[in-house]
């Protein structure tokens, strides 16, 4: 899992989707959100082992 924290959401989402991952976007306060602004947190954490088809959640604010 690459580090995408601090990147623009659209860039981070594109990077992860290019790796074959399914990406969900949530607001930092909880709930679904539009992919706008910067990534504040990510799950799974950077450097976690992931493969194509795995999911990732980006928390934006």
MARNU-88626 format. One record per residue: residue in one letter; x, y negated, z of N, C-alpha, C in turn. Coordinates in steps of 0.2 Angstrom, whole numbers. Layout:
<vexti><residuo>A</residuo><n_x>X</n_x><n_y>Y</n_y><n_z>Z</n_z><ca_x>X</ca_x><ca_y>Y</ca_y><ca_z>Z</ca_z><c_x>X</c_x><c_y>Y</c_y><c_z>Z</c_z></vexti>
...
//
This chain:
<vexti><residuo>X</residuo><n_x>4</n_x><n_y>6</n_y><n_z>0</n_z><ca_x>0</ca_x><ca_y>0</ca_y><ca_z>0</ca_z><c_x>4</c_x><c_y>-6</c_y><c_z>0</c_z></vexti>
<vexti><residuo>X</residuo><n_x>4</n_x><n_y>-10</n_y><n_z>-5</n_z><ca_x>8</ca_x><ca_y>-16</ca_y><ca_z>-5</ca_z><c_x>5</c_x><c_y>-22</c_y><c_z>0</c_z></vexti>
<vexti><residuo>X</residuo><n_x>9</n_x><n_y>-26</n_y><n_z>1</n_z><ca_x>7</ca_x><ca_y>-32</ca_y><ca_z>5</ca_z><c_x>4</c_x><c_y>-37</c_y><c_z>1</c_z></vexti>
<vexti><residuo>X</residuo><n_x>-3</n_x><n_y>-38</n_y><n_z>3</n_z><ca_x>-6</ca_x><ca_y>-43</ca_y><ca_z>-1</ca_z><c_x>-9</c_x><c_y>-49</c_y><c_z>4</c_z></vexti>
<vexti><residuo>X</residuo><n_x>-7</n_x><n_y>-48</n_y><n_z>10</n_z><ca_x>-9</ca_x><ca_y>-54</ca_y><ca_z>15</ca_z><c_x>-6</c_x><c_y>-60</c_y><c_z>13</c_z></vexti>
<vexti><residuo>X</residuo><n_x>-10</n_x><n_y>-66</n_y><n_z>12</n_z><ca_x>-7</ca_x><ca_y>-72</ca_y><ca_z>11</ca_z><c_x>-8</c_x><c_y>-74</c_y><c_z>3</c_z></vexti>
<vexti><residuo>X</residuo><n_x>-10</n_x><n_y>-69</n_y><n_z>-1</n_z><ca_x>-11</ca_x><ca_y>-70</ca_y><ca_z>-8</ca_z><c_x>-18</c_x><c_y>-72</c_y><c_z>-9</c_z></vexti>
<vexti><residuo>X</residuo><n_x>-19</n_x><n_y>-75</n_y><n_z>-15</n_z><ca_x>-26</ca_x><ca_y>-77</ca_y><ca_z>-17</ca_z><c_x>-30</c_x><c_y>-70</c_y><c_z>-18</c_z></vexti>
<vexti><residuo>X</residuo><n_x>-36</n_x><n_y>-70</n_y><n_z>-16</n_z><ca_x>-40</ca_x><ca_y>-64</ca_y><ca_z>-16</ca_z><c_x>-40</c_x><c_y>-61</c_y><c_z>-23</c_z></vexti>
<vexti><residuo>X</residuo><n_x>-41</n_x><n_y>-65</n_y><n_z>-28</n_z><ca_x>-42</ca_x><ca_y>-62</ca_y><ca_z>-35</ca_z><c_x>-36</c_x><c_y>-59</c_y><c_z>-37</c_z></vexti>
<vexti><residuo>X</residuo><n_x>-30</n_x><n_y>-62</n_y><n_z>-35</n_z><ca_x>-23</ca_x><ca_y>-59</ca_y><ca_z>-37</ca_z><c_x>-22</c_x><c_y>-53</c_y><c_z>-33</c_z></vexti>
<vexti><residuo>X</residuo><n_x>-24</n_x><n_y>-53</n_y><n_z>-27</n_z><ca_x>-23</ca_x><ca_y>-47</ca_y><ca_z>-22</ca_z><c_x>-28</c_x><c_y>-41</c_y><c_z>-25</c_z></vexti>
<vexti><residuo>X</residuo><n_x>-34</n_x><n_y>-43</n_y><n_z>-26</n_z><ca_x>-39</ca_x><ca_y>-38</ca_y><ca_z>-29</ca_z><c_x>-36</c_x><c_y>-35</c_y><c_z>-35</c_z></vexti>
<vexti><residuo>X</residuo><n_x>-34</n_x><n_y>-39</n_y><n_z>-40</n_z><ca_x>-32</ca_x><ca_y>-36</ca_y><ca_z>-46</ca_z><c_x>-26</c_x><c_y>-32</c_y><c_z>-45</c_z></vexti>
<vexti><residuo>X</residuo><n_x>-21</n_x><n_y>-34</n_y><n_z>-41</n_z><ca_x>-15</ca_x><ca_y>-30</ca_y><ca_z>-40</ca_z><c_x>-17</c_x><c_y>-23</c_y><c_z>-37</c_z></vexti>
<vexti><residuo>X</residuo><n_x>-22</n_x><n_y>-22</n_y><n_z>-32</n_z><ca_x>-24</ca_x><ca_y>-16</ca_y><ca_z>-30</ca_z><c_x>-28</c_x><c_y>-12</c_y><c_z>-35</c_z></vexti>
<vexti><residuo>X</residuo><n_x>-32</n_x><n_y>-15</n_y><n_z>-38</n_z><ca_x>-36</ca_x><ca_y>-11</ca_y><ca_z>-43</ca_z><c_x>-31</c_x><c_y>-9</c_y><c_z>-49</c_z></vexti>
<vexti><residuo>X</residuo><n_x>-26</n_x><n_y>-12</n_y><n_z>-50</n_z><ca_x>-21</ca_x><ca_y>-10</ca_y><ca_z>-55</ca_z><c_x>-18</c_x><c_y>-3</c_y><c_z>-53</c_z></vexti>
<vexti><residuo>X</residuo><n_x>-18</n_x><n_y>-2</n_y><n_z>-46</n_z><ca_x>-15</ca_x><ca_y>4</ca_y><ca_z>-44</ca_z><c_x>-20</c_x><c_y>9</c_y><c_z>-43</c_z></vexti>
<vexti><residuo>X</residuo><n_x>-26</n_x><n_y>8</n_y><n_z>-45</n_z><ca_x>-32</ca_x><ca_y>13</ca_y><ca_z>-45</ca_z><c_x>-36</c_x><c_y>13</c_y><c_z>-39</c_z></vexti>
<vexti><residuo>X</residuo><n_x>-35</n_x><n_y>8</n_y><n_z>-35</n_z><ca_x>-38</ca_x><ca_y>8</ca_y><ca_z>-28</ca_z><c_x>-45</c_x><c_y>4</c_y><c_z>-29</c_z></vexti>
<vexti><residuo>X</residuo><n_x>-50</n_x><n_y>6</n_y><n_z>-25</n_z><ca_x>-56</ca_x><ca_y>3</ca_y><ca_z>-24</ca_z><c_x>-56</c_x><c_y>-2</c_y><c_z>-19</c_z></vexti>
<vexti><residuo>X</residuo><n_x>-58</n_x><n_y>-8</n_y><n_z>-21</n_z><ca_x>-56</ca_x><ca_y>-14</ca_y><ca_z>-16</ca_z><c_x>-63</c_x><c_y>-17</c_y><c_z>-14</c_z></vexti>
<vexti><residuo>X</residuo><n_x>-64</n_x><n_y>-18</n_y><n_z>-7</n_z><ca_x>-70</ca_x><ca_y>-21</ca_y><ca_z>-4</ca_z><c_x>-67</c_x><c_y>-28</c_y><c_z>-1</c_z></vexti>
<vexti><residuo>X</residuo><n_x>-71</n_x><n_y>-33</n_y><n_z>-2</n_z><ca_x>-70</ca_x><ca_y>-39</ca_y><ca_z>1</ca_z><c_x>-74</c_x><c_y>-41</c_y><c_z>7</c_z></vexti>
<vexti><residuo>X</residuo><n_x>-72</n_x><n_y>-43</n_y><n_z>12</n_z><ca_x>-76</ca_x><ca_y>-45</ca_y><ca_z>18</ca_z><c_x>-73</c_x><c_y>-51</c_y><c_z>21</c_z></vexti>
<vexti><residuo>X</residuo><n_x>-78</n_x><n_y>-55</n_y><n_z>24</n_z><ca_x>-76</ca_x><ca_y>-61</ca_y><ca_z>27</ca_z><c_x>-73</c_x><c_y>-60</c_y><c_z>34</c_z></vexti>
<vexti><residuo>X</residuo><n_x>-68</n_x><n_y>-64</n_y><n_z>36</n_z><ca_x>-64</ca_x><ca_y>-63</ca_y><ca_z>42</ca_z><c_x>-69</c_x><c_y>-62</c_y><c_z>48</c_z></vexti>
<vexti><residuo>X</residuo><n_x>-75</n_x><n_y>-65</n_y><n_z>47</n_z><ca_x>-80</ca_x><ca_y>-65</ca_y><ca_z>53</ca_z><c_x>-84</c_x><c_y>-59</c_y><c_z>52</c_z></vexti>
<vexti><residuo>X</residuo><n_x>-84</n_x><n_y>-55</n_y><n_z>47</n_z><ca_x>-88</ca_x><ca_y>-49</ca_y><ca_z>46</ca_z><c_x>-93</c_x><c_y>-50</c_y><c_z>41</c_z></vexti>
<vexti><residuo>X</residuo><n_x>-95</n_x><n_y>-45</n_y><n_z>37</n_z><ca_x>-99</ca_x><ca_y>-45</ca_y><ca_z>32</ca_z><c_x>-96</c_x><c_y>-46</c_y><c_z>25</c_z></vexti>
<vexti><residuo>X</residuo><n_x>-100</n_x><n_y>-44</n_y><n_z>20</n_z><ca_x>-97</ca_x><ca_y>-45</ca_y><ca_z>13</ca_z><c_x>-96</c_x><c_y>-52</c_y><c_z>11</c_z></vexti>
<vexti><residuo>X</residuo><n_x>-91</n_x><n_y>-53</n_y><n_z>7</n_z><ca_x>-89</ca_x><ca_y>-60</ca_y><ca_z>5</ca_z><c_x>-88</c_x><c_y>-60</c_y><c_z>-2</c_z></vexti>
<vexti><residuo>X</residuo><n_x>-88</n_x><n_y>-66</n_y><n_z>-5</n_z><ca_x>-85</ca_x><ca_y>-67</ca_y><ca_z>-12</ca_z><c_x>-78</c_x><c_y>-67</c_y><c_z>-12</c_z></vexti>
<vexti><residuo>X</residuo><n_x>-75</n_x><n_y>-65</n_y><n_z>-17</n_z><ca_x>-67</ca_x><ca_y>-64</ca_y><ca_z>-18</ca_z><c_x>-65</c_x><c_y>-71</c_y><c_z>-19</c_z></vexti>
<vexti><residuo>X</residuo><n_x>-64</n_x><n_y>-75</n_y><n_z>-14</n_z><ca_x>-62</ca_x><ca_y>-82</ca_y><ca_z>-14</ca_z><c_x>-57</c_x><c_y>-84</c_y><c_z>-8</c_z></vexti>
<vexti><residuo>X</residuo><n_x>-52</n_x><n_y>-88</n_y><n_z>-9</n_z><ca_x>-48</ca_x><ca_y>-90</ca_y><ca_z>-4</ca_z><c_x>-42</c_x><c_y>-85</c_y><c_z>-3</c_z></vexti>
<vexti><residuo>X</residuo><n_x>-39</n_x><n_y>-86</n_y><n_z>2</n_z><ca_x>-33</ca_x><ca_y>-81</ca_y><ca_z>4</ca_z><c_x>-35</c_x><c_y>-75</c_y><c_z>8</c_z></vexti>
<vexti><residuo>X</residuo><n_x>-31</n_x><n_y>-70</n_y><n_z>7</n_z><ca_x>-32</ca_x><ca_y>-64</ca_y><ca_z>11</ca_z><c_x>-28</c_x><c_y>-65</c_y><c_z>18</c_z></vexti>
<vexti><residuo>X</residuo><n_x>-33</n_x><n_y>-65</n_y><n_z>23</n_z><ca_x>-30</ca_x><ca_y>-66</ca_y><ca_z>30</ca_z><c_x>-28</c_x><c_y>-59</c_y><c_z>33</c_z></vexti>
<vexti><residuo>X</residuo><n_x>-31</n_x><n_y>-54</n_y><n_z>31</n_z><ca_x>-29</ca_x><ca_y>-47</ca_y><ca_z>34</ca_z><c_x>-31</c_x><c_y>-42</c_y><c_z>28</c_z></vexti>
<vexti><residuo>X</residuo><n_x>-28</n_x><n_y>-36</n_y><n_z>29</n_z><ca_x>-29</ca_x><ca_y>-31</ca_y><ca_z>24</ca_z><c_x>-29</c_x><c_y>-24</c_y><c_z>28</c_z></vexti>
<vexti><residuo>X</residuo><n_x>-33</n_x><n_y>-20</n_y><n_z>26</n_z><ca_x>-34</ca_x><ca_y>-13</ca_y><ca_z>28</ca_z><c_x>-34</c_x><c_y>-8</c_y><c_z>23</c_z></vexti>
<vexti><residuo>X</residuo><n_x>-30</n_x><n_y>-3</n_y><n_z>22</n_z><ca_x>-24</ca_x><ca_y>-2</ca_y><ca_z>27</ca_z><c_x>-19</c_x><c_y>-7</c_y><c_z>27</c_z></vexti>
<vexti><residuo>X</residuo><n_x>-14</n_x><n_y>-6</n_y><n_z>32</n_z><ca_x>-9</ca_x><ca_y>-10</ca_y><ca_z>33</ca_z><c_x>-4</c_x><c_y>-9</c_y><c_z>27</c_z></vexti>
<vexti><residuo>X</residuo><n_x>1</n_x><n_y>-14</n_y><n_z>26</n_z><ca_x>6</ca_x><ca_y>-14</ca_y><ca_z>21</ca_z><c_x>10</c_x><c_y>-8</c_y><c_z>23</c_z></vexti>
<vexti><residuo>X</residuo><n_x>13</n_x><n_y>-5</n_y><n_z>17</n_z><ca_x>17</ca_x><ca_y>1</ca_y><ca_z>17</ca_z><c_x>14</c_x><c_y>8</c_y><c_z>19</c_z></vexti>
<vexti><residuo>X</residuo><n_x>7</n_x><n_y>7</n_y><n_z>20</n_z><ca_x>3</ca_x><ca_y>14</ca_y><ca_z>21</ca_z><c_x>3</c_x><c_y>18</c_y><c_z>15</c_z></vexti>
<vexti><residuo>X</residuo><n_x>3</n_x><n_y>24</n_y><n_z>16</n_z><ca_x>3</ca_x><ca_y>28</ca_y><ca_z>10</ca_z><c_x>-4</c_x><c_y>29</c_y><c_z>7</c_z></vexti>
<vexti><residuo>X</residuo><n_x>-5</n_x><n_y>27</n_y><n_z>1</n_z><ca_x>-11</ca_x><ca_y>27</ca_y><ca_z>-3</ca_z><c_x>-10</c_x><c_y>30</c_y><c_z>-10</c_z></vexti>
<vexti><residuo>X</residuo><n_x>-15</n_x><n_y>32</n_y><n_z>-13</n_z><ca_x>-15</ca_x><ca_y>35</ca_y><ca_z>-19</ca_z><c_x>-21</c_x><c_y>32</c_y><c_z>-23</c_z></vexti>
<vexti><residuo>X</residuo><n_x>-21</n_x><n_y>33</n_y><n_z>-30</n_z><ca_x>-26</ca_x><ca_y>30</ca_y><ca_z>-34</ca_z><c_x>-33</c_x><c_y>34</c_y><c_z>-31</c_z></vexti>
<vexti><residuo>X</residuo><n_x>-38</n_x><n_y>30</n_y><n_z>-31</n_z><ca_x>-45</ca_x><ca_y>32</ca_y><ca_z>-29</ca_z><c_x>-46</c_x><c_y>30</c_y><c_z>-22</c_z></vexti>
<vexti><residuo>X</residuo><n_x>-41</n_x><n_y>29</n_y><n_z>-18</n_z><ca_x>-42</ca_x><ca_y>27</ca_y><ca_z>-11</ca_z><c_x>-45</c_x><c_y>20</c_y><c_z>-11</c_z></vexti>
<vexti><residuo>X</residuo><n_x>-48</n_x><n_y>18</n_y><n_z>-5</n_z><ca_x>-51</ca_x><ca_y>12</ca_y><ca_z>-4</ca_z><c_x>-46</c_x><c_y>7</c_y><c_z>0</c_z></vexti>
<vexti><residuo>X</residuo><n_x>-47</n_x><n_y>1</n_y><n_z>-1</n_z><ca_x>-44</ca_x><ca_y>-5</ca_y><ca_z>3</ca_z><c_x>-49</c_x><c_y>-10</c_y><c_z>5</c_z></vexti>
<vexti><residuo>X</residuo><n_x>-48</n_x><n_y>-13</n_y><n_z>10</n_z><ca_x>-53</ca_x><ca_y>-19</ca_y><ca_z>12</ca_z><c_x>-48</c_x><c_y>-25</c_y><c_z>13</c_z></vexti>
<vexti><residuo>X</residuo><n_x>-50</n_x><n_y>-31</n_y><n_z>10</n_z><ca_x>-47</ca_x><ca_y>-37</ca_y><ca_z>10</ca_z><c_x>-52</c_x><c_y>-42</c_y><c_z>14</c_z></vexti>
<vexti><residuo>X</residuo><n_x>-49</n_x><n_y>-45</n_y><n_z>19</n_z><ca_x>-52</ca_x><ca_y>-49</ca_y><ca_z>24</ca_z><c_x>-50</c_x><c_y>-57</c_y><c_z>22</c_z></vexti>
<vexti><residuo>X</residuo><n_x>-55</n_x><n_y>-60</n_y><n_z>19</n_z><ca_x>-54</ca_x><ca_y>-67</ca_y><ca_z>17</ca_z><c_x>-57</c_x><c_y>-72</c_y><c_z>22</c_z></vexti>
<vexti><residuo>X</residuo><n_x>-54</n_x><n_y>-78</n_y><n_z>21</n_z><ca_x>-57</ca_x><ca_y>-84</ca_y><ca_z>25</ca_z><c_x>-57</c_x><c_y>-90</c_y><c_z>22</c_z></vexti>
//
